[in-house]
């Protein structure tokens, strides 16, 4: 495995691989890898001849007063984990390399970025779309893998890829959870033990909503009220949004159907967590 900081040298190596007829699988991350990231890398390993992992804490997707400075980083440990799952190239550029002096271009996807996380973090998706476009142009992968934990991000990246005619297959991967249900996230390290205990309310609320739907509840408002009550019963949780949307358009729904997804964002103390789940089991 090789760790590459320079954009040019990564591009050279990948040009050789492409010329040799090899397919490239790509997993973009902000590092501090956990088992959720590793599940993406394992699938990437199966789907490409060359597996590229990027580790870049992208400053442009953090808003004022958010946790850019505090975001956990551990490149050494990340590289050990990456090597163990068979990554070929770790791309870990500096901010100065990605956004040199004079940098002036942004990529903006409208519509599906307006609600949910986009409403609470108005500059977030512009930063995500900009960095993902840059990374796609640098790596030029055949397939790129994203987690459905960041459900809106996955939808936005699919939109962007389609709209800009990028010849990249976007693969959405299931949410990887701790044994007790908490969705894995690099930000979980921020939680103290009481916050960690209360954070279970997010995944519990999703199960509760799925159970209500199983019992025949079809009204979005009723399910949202039950979820909000469950979150509100935790003293350290302040919900940011609870929404039930169509899985493709992310438009809010009135009635639950096979396309309904429940999306939650909530602060546990200072830490903002997100989680989601489909409301109908189609299996
Ligand atoms: P991040 O490093 O948080 O930007 O995440 C990098 C990628 O890993 C994104 O595509 C995330 O959706 C994905 N990811 C993060 N947490 C999980 C998880 N618990 N399960 C599956 N994928 C995840």
Boltz pocket constraint, residues with backbone or C-beta under 6 A from the ligand:
constraints:
  - pocket:
      binder: B
      contacts: [[A, 28], [A, 29], [A, 30], [A, 31], [A, 36], [A, 37], [A, 39], [A, 40], [A, 145], [A, 146], [A, 147], [A, 148], [A, 149], [A, 150], [A, 173], [A, 174], [A, 175], [A, 176], [A, 177], [A, 183], [A, 184], [A, 185], [A, 186]]
      max_distance: 6.0
